[in-house]
Amino acid sequence: MTPALPFPAGLPIGDGWVPAATADVRFPYDGSVVAPGPVGTVADASAALEAALAAREAAAALPSRVRRDVLLATRDALAARREDLEQLLVLETGKPLVDCRVEVDRTLVTLAAAAEEVARLHGETVPLDLLPSGDGMIGFWTRRPIGVVVGITGFNYPLLLAAHKFAPAIAAGCPVIGKPAPQTPLATLWLVHALREAGAPPAMVQLVTGDAEVGARLVTDPRIGAVSFTGSAEVGHRIARSAAPRKVLLELGSNAALVVAADADLDAAASAILRGGFYASGQACISVQRVLVEAPVADALLDRLEAGLADVRVGDPRDPQIRVSALIDSGAQKRVDEWVDEAVAAGARRLREGVPTVLAGVPNGVRAWDEEVFGPVVCVRTVPDLESAFDAVNASRYGLHASVFTRSLASAFRAIDRLEVGGVVVNEVPGFRSDTMPYGGVKDSGIGREGPRFAVEELTVTRMAVIRPG
């Protein structure tokens, strides 16, 4: 099963690849071994930090054209091997092939968009003579690299999430150390190898794998500039405390809601729920988890969902027709099963036995509604009106994305105004994301924004210059 892995053994630390112990990366669908993956140590993290810190000035001075060309060349290298990358992503994540193809597409867009941002790193002049003390003086500000960036990513989109850490950091002129999830290091290793092959100074792009102690060594060093983390709210909060007062960008969990108004196109809404609830086997932070439907159309929507569930194909993720497959490991599957059983015991009703799962009448106080299920489960609740739906969306501790299906422009703008989330999507799934748009949440869903333009801003600092001509 071993895929083509065109990168050296070990870990990309300093100017080369250093030896590392290995642990098997396994295919979640059947548990078979994909390939050995390197396992880093706290000492490896320390070595990477020292190399990155030593490279700060050189990275900041790297000409704009070089940073842009590195990103574009990496994009071309990934595009040339896209089928290999798609197969590798299927094997190490267990996601259906259709979702891995989308991940590669989005990665290519992210690299190209970050390359464009290199030319937009500029400042402005500032009028200093609004007071007499500024007469004759010149003022302007520029954007300067924040310093060493630590980028920590989740298992569900290992290539794309890494691109959202590495590409903006390179565009901003920052050395970056990546740390992928232990289950899925391979595609991220390929990305770092491609960046180095494209001309990035080796110490500017490094990667360390390993356990929580390795991550702690990276995020607590007082000399770093920023931490960019994608993962659970619990871990994100811990990182924020540990890294303070360094800048922390957190893209955390969610239990994304989709609101169905009484005037909605019910066929479109049902299709969106089935598509948006189960892509990546539900292991996406903005997959549809909660549905709030106005009472007059609730039964009609549930009928459509029940009928549509029969068409959602479950099985081997290598099959391009499959839409739902195994979760990342047995522990994740056990947790999802427990949460579904808890909801049913509290009064929820399964529309259909088996996987994927749609639950109707889910009450408050159960984890499948209140927390992030991160699996192929959608919970449906009937509400008397749109304002009640918006109240229920906002009652969550999360606030990443939400969507509303309606034919009313007034209702759409009411949703945009009222919903306490980082993004509101009208007549499409909350999981819609263009990688060039600002992406992030509020409340326990995080702080800061991704998307190359916005991430580059986050990873640079304003430097003011004041000159009194001699």
N, C-alpha and C positions, 0 to 999 in steps of 0.2 A: 504493500500500500504506500510505501514511502514516496512522497511527491518529489519533483525536482526542486532542490533547495540550493539555489545558486549563491550561497554566501559561505564564508569560512566557518570553521568550527570555533566555539568559544563565544566570547562577548566582545562587542566593539567598544573598547575602553582605551582612552589615550590615543596614541598614534597607530594602534594596530588592533588585533583581536587576541584577547588573553584567554588562556585555558580556563575551563570551568567544568565542574561536575555536571552530570546530566540526569534528567528524569524524563520518562516517556511521556510524550504528548499523545493522548488517546482520542480516537474518534467517538464522540458521544453516542452515536447511533448504536454501535455494537461493541464498544470498548476495545477495539483492536488498536494496535500501536501505529501511530502515524509516522513518528520520527522521534529521536532523542532531542530534547530541548535543553539548552544550557541553564544552569541554576547558579545565580550569583550569590555573593556573600556581602556582609557588612564591609569587609575589607575592599571588595570590588566597588561598592558604592563610594567609599572614601577615596579610592584611586580615581574614579570618574569625576568626583567633585574637584579634586586637586587639578586634574587636567583641564576641566571646564573653566575653573577660576583663572588658571594661567592663560587660557585662550581668550579671555574677555576682550582685551584691547584689540587683538588681531581680528576677532569676529566683528567688533564694532567698526573697525576700519576697512572691512572687506568691501570693495567697491560695489555699488548698486548693481551694476551690470553682471557681476559675478554671482551675487545672491539670486538675481533673477534667472540667470542661465542655469544655475544649479537646480532650481525648482522646475524649470521647463524641461531640462534634460532628464530629471527624475520622472517627470510625468511621461515623457516619451518612452523611457525604459519600462515603466509599469505597463503602459499601453501595449508595448511589444510582447509582453509576457502575460497578458491579461487572462488568458484561459488557464495558465498554470496557477495564477493567483486565485482565480475563482475556485479551482479544485482544491487548492490548499486551504482556503477559507472554509469550504464545506467540511473538510476533514477535521480541522482543528476546532471549529465552533459547533459543528453539527447543524448549522442553519441550512434551510433549503437553498438549492442552487440559484433559484430565482432571486433570492435576497442577497446572495453573495455577488451576483452579477451587478445588482444595484450598488452594492458597497464599492465595487471597483470603479464603476462609473462615477460615483460621487467623490471618490478619492482623486480621480483625475481632474475633476472640476476644482476641487479644493487646492490642489497643487498649482493649477493654472491661475486661479484667482489670487492666491498668495503671491505669485510672481508679479502680477499686475500691481499689487499694493506696494511693492518695492519703490516704484516711481512716485508714490503719493506721500512719502515720508518727508513732509516739509512743514515749515511753520509760517508765521506771519509777523509783520511789523506791528508795533504797539505805540500809540501816541503817548509820549511822556510829558508833553508840554501843556497838559490840562491844568497843571499848577505851575506857577512861575519857576519853581525849583527845577523843572524839567526842560526849561528853554535851552535849545541848542543840543539836546541829548538825543541819542539814537537808541531805540529799543526794539528787540525782536526776540521771538522764541523759536526753538527747534525741538524736535522729538529725538530723544536719545535712547539707546537700548537700556532696558531695565537691569540687565545682568544675566546671570545664569538662571535658566528656566528648568524646573523639574516638571515633567509631564507624565502623569499617571493615568492609565487607561483601563477600561473594563473589558470583559471577555467577549461581549456581544458583537462589537464591530471593531476588531483589533487593528485592521489596516486604516480604516477611515478615522477612527478616534486618534490614532497616532499621527495621521496626517494633519489633523487639526491642532496638534501640539507642536510638531516639528516645523511645519511649513510657515506659520506665522512667526515663530521664533527666529527662523533663518531670515525671513523677510525683514524682521526688525533688527537683525544684527546681534542676536543673542545666542550664546552657546546653550544647547539643550540636552538634557539627560532624560531619556524615556524609561519608564518602567511599565511593561505590559502586565496584564493579568497572568498568574502562573499557568493557567490552563491553555493560554493562547499566545505564545511568544513568537511563533514562526513567521507569520506575515509581517510583523513589526520588525523583526530582524532583517527580513528582505528589504523593507523600506529603508532602514538605516544603511544597509549595504549599498543600495541604489543611490542614496544621497551622497555617500562617500565616493562612489565610483563616478558620480556626476561632477565632482570637484569640490564638495564641501570639505573644509579642513577637518580632519578626523576628530580632533578634540572638540569641535563645534557640534558634532552629532554623535552622541554615545547612547548606549542602552545597557541597563542593568536589570536582570531578572532576580527573583527571590521572594522571600517571605515578608511579613509586615515589618520585621526589624530592619530589613534593607530599605524599605520605604521610609521608615522613621529616620534612618540615618540621612537620607536625602532631604527630607522636608524640614528637619530641625536645624540644619546648618545655618548659622546666622549670616553667612556670607552670600547666600543665594539671593536672587532678585524676586522671583515669583514661583509659585506652585500652581499648576493647572491640573485639576483633578476631575475625572469623570468616573462616577460610581455611586455607591449608596449614600444616603443622607447620614447614616450613622458614622461611616468612615470619614465622610467629608467634614463633618463637624469636628471629629477628632483631629484631622489634619489642620483645620483652621486654628484650633487651639494650639497645636504643637508648633505651627509655622509662625505664629504671630511674633513680631509685627510685620513680617514680610507679606507682600501682596499675595492673596490667594484667590484664584478663580475656580469656582465650584459649579459643575454641571451635575446635579444630583438626581434623586429619584422623582417619581411622579405617580399619580393614579389618574391619568388623563381622562377627561370627561367629554362626552359627545351629547349635546342637547338636541332633541328632535321636537320642533314646534308642530302645532296642529296643522299648520299650512305647508309643511315640508313635503318634498317629493319622497314618499316613503320607500319606493324602490331604490332610489339613489342612497337614501339614508341606510337602509338595510345592507346594501352592497358595501357601503363604506364601513359599517360596523364589522362585517365579516372579513373584509379585506384589512381594515386597520386594526382589528383586535388580534389577528393571528399571524401577521407577517413576522418573520424571524422567530416563529413559534411563540410569539408574545413576549419575547425577551428584548423589548425595546422600551425605553423610558417614556415614549409618547405614543405607545400603542393604545388603542381604545380599551380602557378598563371599566369605566363607568358610563352608563347610558341613562339619561334622564329624559323621559318622553311624556308629553302632555297627554292627559287622560283620554281625550276623545279619539286619539289614534293609537293608543297603547296596544290594544289587542291586534290591530292590523299589522303593526310593526312586529310584534312577537310572532305572529303567523309567518311573516316573511323570513324572520330569522330562523325559525324552526325548519322551514323548508330549505333554506339556503345552507344550513349546517351539513346536510347530506352531501353537498357538492364540494366541501372542503376536504381535499385529499390529504391523508396522513400516511407517512411511511419513510422510506429511505431518502434522505435529503439530496442524494446524487441524482435522483430522478427529477427532471425539469418540471414535471407536472405536480410535484408534491408541494404543499403549502405549509404543513405543520410536521415537525419531526421531534426527535428527542431533545430534552433540555440539556443544559451543559453537563450536568452530572446527576447521580441518583439522589444526592441531598437536595438539589433544587426541585426535583420531581416529588420527593416526599413532602417537602414544605408546601408546594402547590396543592397536592392532594389533601393535606391536613386543613388548609384554608378553605377549600371547597367543601369538605365534610363539615367544617364548623359553620359555614354559611347555611348549608342545608339543614343542619340541626337547629339553626335559629329561625327557620321558616322559609328560606329561599327554595325555589323550585327549579330543577334542571329542565331545560327545554328538550334535551336529548341526552341519552346516556353516552358515555365515552368522551373522547378527546376529538376536537376542542370542546370547550364548555361554555354555555350561556346559562346564566342564572337569573331568574325573574324574581322580583319581590325581595331583593336583598336589603336587610335592615342596616341601620347604623350599629356600630359596636362590634362588627366582625372584620377580621383583617382583610378579607377579600374586597371589602369596600373602603376601609379606612387607610390601608397601607398599599404598598406597591407589590402586586402579585408576581409580576415578571414571569408570566407564563401564559398559555393559551386559554385565558378565562376572561369573560366579559360579564359584568353585572348590570342588570337592568332594573330601574325603579320608575314607577309612574308618579307624576307630579300634577297638581291641579292647574298650574299656569307657568309661564316662562320665568316670572320673578322668583317663584319657588325653586325652579330649576337652577337659576343663577345663585340663589342662596345656598343650595346644596353643593354646587361646584365650589363655592368660596369657603364652605365650612371645612374643607380639607386642609391639612397642614402643608400640602404641596401646592405648587402653582407654576407648572412648566408650560404646557400647551392645553388648550381646550378648543372645541369646535361647536358650531351651531348649524343645524339644517333648517332653513326657513326660506320662504319666497318673499318675505317682507324686508325691505331695506331698513325700515325703522327698527325691526327686531334685530337685524344684523348689527346695526350701530349701537343698539342698546347692549348687546352682548359684548361688543368691543369696549364699551364704556364701563360695564359693570364687572366683567370677569377678572378676577385677581390672578392673572397668569402672565407669563412672559410673551405669549403669542396666542392670538385668537384667529381661528381659521373658519371661514364661512363656506358651507356647502362642500366641504372636503374633510378628510380625516385629520384629527389633531396631529397625527404622525407625519403630515406633510412638512418637509423641510428642504428648502433650497440651501445649499452650503454657502451661498454668498450672503444670506440674510442674517441679521443679528439673532442669535439663538442662546437662550438661557432662561432662567426662571426667577421666581420670587419665593418668599417664605422658605420652607425647607427644601425647595427645589434648587436653591443655590444662589450664587451671586456672580456678576460679571457676564460677559457675552462672548460667544464664539462666532465663527464666520471670519474669514481672513481679514477683512477690513477692520472689524471690531476687535479681534484678538490682537492685531498688530498695535492698535491703540492701547490695549490693556498692557502690552508687553514693552511699551516705551514710556518714558517720563518726559515731562516738559522741562526744558532748560531755558531759562530766561537770560538774555544778554543785554546789558545796559552799558552804553558807551558815551563818554563825554570826549568829543574830539579834542586832541591836543592843540 
